[in-house]
């Protein structure tokens, strides 16, 4: 990800973007143990997979190939436990809009 772009959203999510030309889209995530126990970490992974599968509309800029990686940053103990699904989806939506803008600027 040294050659890619780093996009920081709010103060708890970082999205790394690497554009490549192999016409393949790769998505990954890192949800460290400080986010919470396995139930909370799996909830965030499930929400992310659901959002990407149902609500993410790929632009032409991203269809030529990219790697997108979501990284959850350290916050206070109860932050992730108290976050609701709506605010999570809104942050992911804003993040993916910025990913599309960066991809458009580089193509």
Buried (B, 14 or more C-beta within 10 A) or exposed (E): EEEBBEBEBEEBBBBBBBBBEEEEBEEEBEBEEEBBEEEBBEBBBEBBEEBBEEEBEEBEBBEBBBBBBBBBBEBEEEEBEEBEEEEBBEBBEBBBEBBBEBBEEEE
